[in-house]
Amino acid sequence: MPELKTFFNKLLKIEERELKRISSFTNQVNSHEPRIKKMSESELRDTVQKWREPLMEVRDDFDKREEKMMEALPEVFACIREAGIRTLGERAYDEQVMAGIVLHEGRITEAKTGEGKTLAATLPLTLNSLAGYGAHLVTVNDYLAKRDAEWMGPIYNMVGLRIAYLHNGQQRDARVDAYGADITHGTNSEFGFDYLRDNMVTSSENRVQKKLYYAIVDEVDSILIDEARTPLIISGQPQQASQEYIRYDRIVRRLRKDVHYELDEKEKHTSMTEEGIDSVEKALGIDDLYDPDNAMHSHHIQLALKAHSIFEKDVDYVVKDGQVIIVDEFTGRLMIGRRFSEGQHQAIEAKENVRVQSETQTMATITIQNYYRLYEKLAGMTGTAKTEEEEFRNIYGMDVVVIPTHEPLARLDMPDLVYKTKKGKFNAIVEELRECHSNGQPVLVGTTAVETSEMLAAMLKRAKIPHNVLNAKNHEREADIIKNAGQQKSITIATNMAGRGTDIKLGEGVLDLGGLHIIGTERHESRRIDNQLRGRSGRQGDVGSSRFYVSLEDDLMRIFGGDRVKDLMDRFGLEEDMAIEHGMVTKQIENAQKKVEGHNFDIRKHILKYDDIMERQRTVVYRDRNAVLDGQDIKDKLLGYINDIVVAAVNDYCNPKLKKHEWNLEELLTKLRTALPIGKTIQLPELEEKSHEELIEIFTKQGRKFYELKEKQIAETNMDMRELERYVVLNLLDRHWVDHLRGLDDLRDGIGMQSYAQKDPLVVYTKESHLMFEAMYLRFKEESLRFIFAAQLVKKEKSIYDSSMTASHGGVGGKKKPVVKKTKIGRNDPCPCGSGKKYKHCCGKSGAVRA
């Protein structure tokens, strides 16, 4: 293994050199400190603000801006450090300044819990906010967004900066104000959903976000990795709630594991056996469950099966006030308002006998990965990131820099104790808690599920050991419970809620008792979550201790490789109340965790590959929407639509690769008469001798001619053609994009079957989604032109927009806005496009919007 040793030695030298480089900048910050200490408050503010103008001048040139910021960094950081002393009585340590430099450079800083990352973030947030685009701090929950904004607010105020925070339920005007601040705090979902909503508005005035310039993601591993498996989705008007979920649930309740279906717990996947398929087909009265005509049946049976076999109550979700509410597996918090997608939530509601709520239509969606890649500069901070550095590099282009602790770590992390059964494990935990309580040492007990926390609480109650419980069901008491968790004799049982952003203050005399003791009731599938729990103890050089209890019946050991440990315990004939404590056991557990982490990384990469395809399409749609909202003149774009429609039709019916006698000129003429108001101006005989290029030229020229005529007619009524164009394009683009998203959902649902045909599902999805997008955009262009050509305008002072649909005025003033006349056109009436045909044989035939 000499090569491996050499590799690690090189790696350590690289990290040492990097820390020396960062330390040199820290020394520059320190050199300004004596001078800045003598400044008055106004001088301190002016020293920071003097950099605003030079930074704003170069803010759109990345290289020049970063060069100017590095010039400003030592002085600005020194000013913020001084502001922290004067307002909070806290001076940023050199290690915190080092962390701030790493964050400014768009990287991830790993600093142990209790090392003051929140204070460190004020340094780069201030510097980057001076460019005028605003700087964002992303937190894991609303509580921390509010707490940190109020806590650090005095620092920013002293140097002339404004801070604000976002929260759930905030009104639009308040959000605009929050984004207008120099520094904005908010949760991952608040920032992400605001981006999606901004790309659904019908007026530029209704946008709330500015340019996505600089963000620091707090607990970056939780947000960019743990939450990355769940995309952000905005749903539209609900479809009719289907009581069919109850029907499928009743069928699935009769199925038995290993008889009617098989369960793969590692992959979290179920598959029906032949006996199960026969049973379901008989219950549904069908012959073939997997016939394409029965796709809806097989989909709903699979949802119901997963609801009963994979999703566990009080683990994956809780039932509260007649509602199924998701529990975040990484934070243990209730995810109010979030729902499992694609009908899974409804299937769980049917399982739990609560009201099955309506299904919804996806209106906008983006993955966490692709949202944060929109920021020009992204940084992150956490106590646990090094183990996931490969993923941060590959997906976000960020490396991880480990910052040394200000004081040496004094916490004692004891080896795991492994038991054969859960019963033996929990009995041992109760006995240790009894001993700690007797000695007066406070204990924080971490559990991975609500169910486990309640079961252990019941055991302690029977043992008459006082305790508090913190889980998703009583999160309202979180502040009070955490406040007392570090007092003598305190025992606090908590889910992962107490693992991040939680600062447990120790009571008087606790350090003499050994500090806060941490007990983990089982290993989480991610090592980072375990390290976060341990990090609640031994903060800032305090003494403390931690130990994890594991049983061979725990999911991690049972599914991911506890066989070797089980064989060892069987060989020694250990009873259920006897534990083993050995380095080999700990290594086996870590290997199991690495397997799960690798598996979850593959899932996230898989999701991202599919969303990268959608991202390219989303970019095109949002670009075109923003052009309309920003008041750009889109007449040339619409004239281009005429050419696109003509080229597509001529290629379809008169393909140059075919011989002329194989062309279908009659169908071409019929097709283009439904898309463009050419009527009888072009006749079949005059097309027969034309070439492919000449056909395109004839129809395009005629279409453009009619467009100019339409504009002239509108101008004569003193109406605004540009306003009509914007209204039509914006509304029809939104409608077609939403329909396209539904189509992509359906494509994703069935794409897995391609693997049975020896085809790569991703390759097939890429090709099919591209064809769908091209077809959708062509339909959108056709309908936009058809709507404009068919629109009849009347003079009214009232805008065409009602309270639910507004559009950008684009700076056009003085002219009245067009109003689409809502007169009904009879099927036998002449078509308003001017073709001379009856409406049912022209625009009515093609499903055009009636004007």
SVG drawing of the C-alpha trace seen along z (x, -y; Angstrom):
<svg xmlns="http://www.w3.org/2000/svg" viewBox="-74 -59 79 79">
<polyline fill="none" stroke="black" stroke-width="0.4" points="0.0,0.0 2.9,-2.5 1.2,-4.2 -1.8,-4.9 0.3,-6.3 2.2,-8.6 -1.2,-9.8 -2.5,-10.8 0.8,-12.5 0.5,-14.6 -3.1,-15.4 -2.2,-16.6 0.6,-18.8 -1.8,-20.4 -4.3,-21.2 -1.5,-22.6 -0.4,-24.9 -4.0,-26.1 -4.4,-26.9 -1.1,-28.9 -2.4,-30.9 -5.7,-31.6 -3.8,-32.5 -1.8,-35.1 -5.0,-36.9 -6.1,-36.6 -2.8,-38.4 -3.7,-41.2 -7.1,-41.5 -5.3,-41.6 -3.0,-44.4 -5.9,-46.8 -7.3,-46.1 -5.3,-48.7 -6.3,-51.5 -10.0,-50.5 -10.3,-50.2 -9.8,-53.9 -12.6,-54.8 -15.9,-56.3 -19.1,-54.5 -19.6,-56.9 -16.0,-56.4 -16.5,-52.6 -19.6,-52.8 -17.9,-55.1 -14.9,-52.8 -17.1,-49.9 -19.4,-52.0 -16.5,-53.6 -16.1,-50.2 -19.7,-50.2 -19.2,-52.4 -16.0,-50.8 -17.5,-47.3 -20.7,-48.3 -18.8,-49.7 -17.2,-46.3 -20.0,-44.0 -20.9,-42.6 -17.3,-41.7 -16.5,-38.6 -12.7,-38.8 -12.5,-42.5 -15.1,-42.3 -13.3,-39.4 -10.0,-41.2 -11.5,-44.4 -13.2,-42.4 -9.9,-40.8 -8.4,-44.3 -11.3,-45.4 -11.4,-42.2 -8.8,-42.9 -10.3,-46.3 -13.9,-45.3 -13.4,-42.1 -11.6,-44.1 -14.5,-46.6 -17.1,-43.9 -15.0,-42.2 -14.9,-45.5 -18.7,-46.0 -19.2,-42.5 -17.2,-43.5 -19.1,-46.8 -22.6,-45.4 -22.5,-41.8 -19.3,-41.8 -18.0,-39.0 -14.7,-39.3 -14.3,-36.9 -11.4,-34.6 -8.7,-34.1 -10.3,-30.7 -13.6,-32.5 -11.9,-35.0 -10.3,-32.1 -13.7,-30.5 -15.0,-33.9 -12.3,-34.0 -13.1,-30.4 -16.8,-31.4 -16.0,-34.5 -14.1,-32.4 -17.2,-30.3 -16.1,-27.2 -17.3,-25.1 -15.9,-25.6 -16.1,-22.7 -15.9,-23.9 -16.8,-21.9 -20.1,-22.7 -19.8,-25.6 -17.0,-27.3 -19.2,-30.3 -20.1,-29.8 -22.9,-32.3 -20.6,-35.1 -18.0,-34.0 -20.7,-34.4 -21.2,-38.1 -17.7,-38.8 -18.3,-37.6 -22.0,-38.5 -21.0,-42.1 -18.3,-42.2 -20.4,-40.6 -23.5,-42.7 -21.6,-45.8 -21.8,-44.9 -25.5,-45.9 -27.1,-42.6 -27.8,-41.4 -26.3,-38.4 -28.4,-35.5 -27.9,-33.2 -29.8,-30.0 -30.9,-28.2 -32.5,-24.9 -35.7,-26.3 -37.7,-29.5 -36.6,-29.7 -32.9,-29.9 -33.6,-32.4 -35.3,-34.7 -33.0,-34.1 -29.8,-34.7 -31.1,-37.7 -32.1,-39.4 -28.9,-38.2 -26.5,-39.5 -28.6,-42.5 -26.8,-45.0 -23.5,-44.3 -24.9,-45.1 -26.8,-48.1 -23.6,-49.6 -21.9,-49.6 -24.9,-51.0 -26.3,-47.7 -29.9,-46.4 -30.8,-42.8 -34.2,-41.1 -35.5,-37.5 -38.1,-35.5 -40.6,-33.3 -43.5,-31.1 -46.8,-32.9 -45.0,-36.3 -46.9,-38.6 -45.5,-39.7 -44.7,-43.3 -42.8,-42.1 -40.9,-39.7 -39.9,-42.4 -38.7,-44.4 -36.7,-41.4 -35.0,-40.9 -34.3,-44.6 -32.2,-44.4 -28.4,-44.1 -28.5,-40.7 -31.5,-38.3 -31.9,-35.2 -34.4,-32.5 -34.9,-28.8 -34.0,-26.7 -37.6,-26.3 -38.5,-30.0 -35.7,-31.0 -36.4,-28.1 -40.2,-28.6 -39.8,-32.4 -37.7,-31.6 -40.4,-29.3 -43.2,-31.8 -41.2,-34.6 -41.2,-32.6 -45.0,-32.2 -46.0,-35.9 -47.7,-37.8 -46.1,-41.1 -42.5,-42.0 -43.7,-44.2 -44.8,-41.0 -41.4,-39.5 -39.7,-39.5 -36.2,-38.2 -33.3,-40.1 -30.3,-38.5 -29.1,-35.3 -25.6,-36.5 -24.1,-35.3 -25.4,-32.8 -24.0,-31.0 -25.8,-27.8 -25.8,-27.0 -25.7,-23.3 -24.8,-22.9 -24.7,-19.1 -28.2,-18.9 -29.6,-21.2 -27.5,-20.4 -27.2,-16.7 -29.9,-15.3 -32.7,-17.4 -31.5,-17.1 -33.5,-13.9 -36.8,-15.9 -37.4,-18.5 -39.2,-21.7 -42.7,-21.6 -45.4,-24.2 -48.8,-22.6 -51.7,-24.3 -55.5,-23.9 -56.4,-20.5 -57.9,-17.8 -60.9,-15.9 -60.0,-13.8 -60.1,-10.2 -61.9,-7.8 -60.2,-5.0 -57.3,-5.2 -59.6,-3.7 -60.5,-0.9 -56.9,0.0 -56.0,-0.3 -58.7,2.3 -57.2,4.7 -53.7,4.3 -54.7,4.9 -55.4,8.5 -51.9,9.1 -49.2,10.8 -45.5,10.2 -43.5,13.1 -46.7,14.6 -48.3,11.9 -45.3,9.5 -41.6,9.3 -40.0,6.3 -36.4,5.1 -35.7,2.9 -32.3,1.8 -33.7,0.4 -37.1,-0.5 -38.9,1.4 -41.8,3.8 -42.6,6.4 -45.6,8.6 -45.4,12.3 -47.4,14.4 -49.9,15.3 -50.2,11.6 -50.8,10.6 -53.6,13.2 -55.2,12.0 -55.2,8.3 -56.5,9.1 -59.3,11.1 -60.2,8.3 -60.2,5.7 -61.9,8.0 -59.2,7.6 -57.2,10.2 -53.7,8.6 -52.6,6.1 -49.6,5.1 -51.4,4.6 -50.8,0.9 -54.6,0.3 -54.4,1.2 -51.4,-1.1 -53.6,-3.2 -54.5,0.0 -50.8,1.2 -49.7,-2.4 -52.2,-2.7 -51.6,0.8 -47.9,0.1 -48.6,-3.2 -50.9,-1.4 -48.3,1.4 -45.5,-1.1 -47.8,-2.9 -48.3,0.3 -44.8,1.9 -42.3,-0.9 -43.8,-4.1 -44.0,-3.8 -46.2,-5.9 -44.3,-7.9 -41.1,-7.3 -41.7,-8.7 -44.9,-10.6 -47.3,-11.4 -51.0,-11.7 -52.1,-14.9 -55.5,-16.6 -56.7,-14.3 -53.8,-15.0 -50.8,-13.0 -47.7,-15.2 -44.2,-14.2 -41.4,-14.0 -38.0,-15.1 -35.8,-12.0 -32.7,-14.2 -34.0,-16.9 -36.9,-15.1 -39.1,-18.1 -42.7,-18.2 -42.7,-19.3 -46.0,-21.3 -47.5,-21.8 -45.2,-19.3 -46.8,-16.2 -45.4,-13.0 -45.8,-13.3 -47.4,-11.2 -50.3,-10.0 -48.2,-8.5 -49.5,-10.9 -53.1,-10.0 -52.3,-6.3 -51.0,-6.9 -54.1,-8.9 -56.2,-6.0 -54.1,-3.6 -54.5,-5.8 -58.3,-6.3 -58.1,-10.1 -59.7,-12.2 -58.0,-11.6 -57.1,-15.1 -57.2,-16.1 -54.4,-15.4 -52.6,-18.4 -51.1,-19.5 -47.4,-20.4 -47.1,-24.1 -43.4,-24.6 -40.5,-22.4 -36.8,-22.5 -34.3,-20.3 -32.3,-21.7 -29.1,-21.1 -30.2,-23.1 -31.6,-26.0 -28.4,-26.6 -26.3,-26.3 -28.1,-29.4 -26.2,-31.5 -23.1,-33.3 -21.1,-32.4 -22.1,-29.8 -20.6,-28.9 -21.5,-26.7 -20.7,-26.0 -21.3,-23.0 -19.6,-20.8 -19.8,-17.8 -18.9,-18.0 -15.5,-16.4 -17.0,-12.9 -19.2,-14.3 -16.5,-16.4 -16.6,-14.4 -20.3,-15.2 -19.8,-18.9 -17.0,-19.0 -18.9,-17.1 -22.2,-18.9 -21.6,-22.3 -17.9,-22.9 -17.1,-23.5 -14.3,-22.0 -14.2,-21.6 -11.7,-23.4 -11.5,-22.1 -10.9,-24.9 -9.0,-24.1 -10.8,-24.5 -10.1,-27.5 -9.7,-25.3 -8.7,-21.6 -11.6,-19.2 -12.0,-17.7 -15.1,-15.4 -14.6,-11.7 -16.2,-9.7 -16.4,-6.1 -16.7,-3.1 -20.1,-1.7 -21.7,1.0 -23.4,3.7 -26.2,6.0 -27.9,8.9 -31.4,7.5 -33.2,4.2 -34.6,5.3 -31.1,5.8 -29.9,2.5 -32.7,0.4 -32.5,2.1 -28.8,1.1 -29.6,-2.5 -32.2,-2.8 -29.6,-1.5 -27.0,-4.0 -29.5,-6.8 -30.4,-5.8 -26.7,-6.0 -26.2,-9.4 -29.3,-10.8 -28.1,-9.5 -24.7,-11.2 -26.4,-14.5 -24.8,-14.4 -27.2,-15.8 -27.8,-13.5 -29.1,-14.1 -30.5,-10.9 -30.8,-11.0 -33.3,-8.8 -33.9,-8.4 -37.7,-8.3 -40.7,-9.7 -41.8,-6.1 -38.4,-5.3 -38.4,-8.4 -41.9,-7.6 -41.0,-4.0 -37.9,-4.9 -39.9,-7.6 -42.4,-4.9 -39.6,-2.7 -38.1,-5.6 -41.6,-6.4 -41.9,-2.8 -38.4,-3.1 -39.5,-6.4 -36.6,-8.3 -37.6,-12.0 -37.1,-13.1 -38.3,-15.4 -39.2,-14.4 -38.6,-16.5 -39.9,-15.2 -42.1,-16.4 -45.3,-16.0 -44.4,-18.5 -42.0,-20.8 -43.8,-23.8 -41.9,-23.2 -38.5,-23.0 -37.0,-26.2 -38.0,-25.4 -36.8,-21.8 -33.4,-22.7 -33.0,-25.6 -33.0,-23.0 -31.2,-20.2 -27.8,-21.2 -28.9,-21.4 -27.9,-18.9 -30.0,-15.6 -31.7,-16.6 -32.5,-13.8 -33.7,-14.8 -34.9,-12.3 -34.9,-13.9 -35.2,-13.0 -32.7,-14.6 -34.4,-17.9 -31.8,-18.5 -28.9,-17.7 -28.4,-20.9 -28.2,-24.5 -29.0,-23.6 -26.8,-25.2 -27.2,-23.6 -25.9,-25.8 -24.5,-23.9 -25.7,-24.6 -23.6,-25.4 -21.4,-22.6 -22.1,-20.4 -18.5,-20.6 -17.3,-19.1 -19.7,-16.1 -18.1,-15.4 -20.2,-17.8 -23.1,-16.9 -23.3,-13.1 -24.7,-12.0 -26.3,-8.7 -27.3,-7.6 -29.9,-4.8 -28.8,-3.6 -26.5,-4.6 -28.1,-6.8 -27.5,-5.7 -25.4,-8.9 -22.2,-9.4 -22.8,-13.1 -26.0,-12.9 -24.3,-10.9 -21.5,-13.5 -24.0,-16.3 -25.6,-14.6 -22.1,-14.1 -21.4,-17.8 -24.0,-18.9 -21.5,-18.1 -17.9,-19.4 -18.5,-22.7 -15.7,-25.3 -13.3,-23.1 -15.8,-22.0 -15.6,-18.4 -18.2,-16.0 -18.8,-12.4 -20.7,-10.3 -21.6,-6.7 -23.8,-5.0 -25.8,-1.8 -26.4,0.6 -28.3,3.8 -28.2,6.4 -31.9,5.8 -31.4,2.1 -32.3,1.4 -28.7,0.3 -27.1,3.5 -29.9,5.8 -30.0,4.5 -26.4,3.4 -24.1,6.1 -24.3,7.1 -23.7,10.8 -20.0,10.8 -20.9,9.2 -23.7,11.6 -21.4,14.6 -18.9,13.2 -21.6,12.9 -23.0,16.3 -19.5,17.8 -19.0,16.4 -22.6,17.3 -23.4,13.8 -26.8,13.2 -29.1,10.3 -28.1,8.2 -24.3,8.6 -22.5,6.2 -19.4,6.3 -17.1,3.3 -14.4,3.8 -12.7,1.8 -13.7,4.4 -17.4,3.8 -17.1,0.1 -15.4,0.5 -18.2,2.8 -20.8,0.2 -18.9,-2.5 -18.7,-0.3 -22.4,0.2 -22.9,-3.6 -20.6,-4.2 -22.7,-1.7 -25.8,-3.7 -24.2,-7.0 -22.9,-5.7 -26.4,-4.4 -28.0,-7.7 -25.4,-9.6 -26.4,-7.5 -30.0,-8.3 -29.2,-12.1 -27.1,-11.8 -29.9,-10.0 -32.4,-12.7 -30.0,-15.4 -29.4,-13.7 -33.2,-13.8 -33.6,-17.3 -30.6,-18.5 -32.6,-17.6 -35.6,-19.6 -33.3,-22.4 -32.3,-23.1 -36.0,-23.3 -36.9,-25.3 -34.1,-27.8 -35.6,-28.4 -39.2,-28.8 -38.1,-31.2 -35.9,-33.2 -38.9,-33.8 -41.2,-34.6 -38.7,-37.1 -38.3,-38.8 -42.1,-39.4 -42.2,-40.5 -39.3,-42.9 -41.2,-44.7 -39.0,-43.6 -40.5,-44.1 -41.4,-40.6 -42.8,-41.4 -39.8,-40.0 -40.1,-36.8 -43.7,-36.3 -42.7,-36.9 -40.1,-34.3 -42.9,-32.0 -44.5,-32.3 -41.3,-31.0 -41.0,-28.2 -44.5,-27.0 -44.1,-27.1 -40.8,-25.3 -42.2,-22.5 -45.3,-22.1 -43.4,-22.1 -40.9,-19.6 -43.8,-17.3 -45.7,-17.3 -43.1,-18.2 -39.9,-16.7 -37.0,-17.5 -35.7,-13.9 -38.8,-12.7 -39.6,-12.9 -42.1,-15.6 -44.9,-13.3 -44.7,-12.0 -45.4,-15.5 -48.8,-16.2 -49.5,-19.9 -53.2,-19.6 -52.6,-18.6 -49.9,-21.3 -52.3,-24.0 -55.0,-22.7 -52.5,-22.6 -51.2,-26.2 -54.7,-27.6 -55.6,-26.5 -52.4,-28.1 -52.2,-31.3 -55.1,-33.4 -54.0,-32.9 -57.6,-31.9 -57.8,-31.6 -54.9,-34.0 -52.8,-30.9 -54.2,-28.2 -53.0,-24.7 -52.1,-25.1 -49.6,-27.9 -47.7,-25.6 -47.3,-22.5 -44.1,-23.6 -42.4,-25.3 -39.3,-23.9 -39.1,-23.2 -37.4,-26.6 -39.9,-28.5 -42.8,-27.0 -41.3,-28.2 -40.8,-31.6 -44.3,-31.9 -46.1,-31.0 -43.8,-32.9 -44.1,-36.1 -47.9,-35.8 -48.1,-35.1 -45.9,-38.2 -48.1,-40.3 -51.2,-39.3 -49.4,-40.0 -48.6,-43.6 -52.3,-44.0 -53.5,-42.9 -51.2,-45.4 -52.5,-48.1 -56.1,-47.2 -55.3,-47.4 -53.5,-50.7 -56.5,-52.2 -58.6,-51.5 -55.9,-53.2 -55.1,-49.9 -51.7,-48.5 -50.5,-45.5 -47.5,-45.0 -49.7,-44.6 -51.8,-42.0 -48.6,-40.1 -47.3,-40.0 -50.7,-38.9 -51.1,-36.1 -47.5,-34.8 -47.3,-34.9 -50.6,-33.1 -50.2,-30.5 -46.6,-29.7 -47.6,-29.1 -50.5,-26.8 -48.4,-24.8 -45.4,-24.5 -47.7,-23.2 -49.1,-20.6 -45.6,-19.7 -44.6,-19.1 -47.6,-16.8 -46.3,-14.9 -42.8,-14.7 -44.2,-13.2 -46.0,-10.5 -42.9,-9.9 -40.8,-9.4 -43.4,-7.1 -43.1,-4.7 -39.5,-5.1 -38.2,-2.4 -39.8,0.3 -37.3,-0.6 -34.6,1.3 -36.5,4.6 -36.0,3.8 -32.2,3.5 -32.4,-0.3 -30.9,-2.9 -34.0,-4.7 -32.0,-8.0 -31.1,-7.9 -34.7,-7.2 -36.0,-9.9 -33.5,-12.4 -34.7,-11.7 -38.4,-11.5 -38.4,-14.6 -36.6,-16.6 -39.2,-15.6 -42.0,-16.4 -40.5,-19.8 -40.1,-20.6 -43.7,-19.6 -45.0,-21.6 -43.2,-24.7 -44.5,-24.4 -48.1,-24.0 -47.5,-27.1 -46.3,-29.1 -49.3,-28.0 -51.8,-28.8 -50.2,-32.2 -50.5,-33.3 -54.0,-31.9 -55.1,-33.8 -53.6,-37.1 -55.0,-36.7 -58.5,-35.8 -58.6,-38.5 -61.4,-41.1 -60.8,-44.3 -63.2,-46.7 -62.6,-50.1 -62.7,-49.9 -60.9,-51.8 -60.7,-48.6 -57.5,-46.5 -57.7,-43.0 -56.3,-41.8 -58.4,-40.7 -57.3,-40.4 -55.9,-36.9 -53.9,-37.7 -51.8,-40.8 -49.1,-41.5 -46.2,-44.0 -47.0,-47.4 -43.5,-47.5 -43.3,-51.3 -45.9,-51.8 -48.2,-54.8 -50.9,-56.8 -52.6,-53.9 -55.6,-52.0 -54.9,-48.3 -56.5,-45.7 -59.6,-43.8 -60.4,-40.4 -64.1,-40.5 -65.8,-37.5 -68.5,-37.0 -69.4,-33.4 -68.6,-32.2 -71.1,-29.7 -69.7,-26.6 -71.3,-27.5 -70.3,-31.2 -67.6,-32.6 -64.2,-32.1 -62.9,-35.4 -59.4,-34.7 -60.6,-35.8 -60.1,-32.4 -63.6,-32.4 -64.3,-29.0 -66.9,-28.1 -65.5,-28.3 -65.9,-24.5 -63.8,-23.8 -61.1,-26.3 -59.9,-27.6 -62.7,-25.7 -61.5,-22.5 -58.0,-22.9 -59.1,-23.8 -58.2,-27.4 -59.0,-29.7 -62.2,-31.5 -61.8,-35.3"/>
</svg>
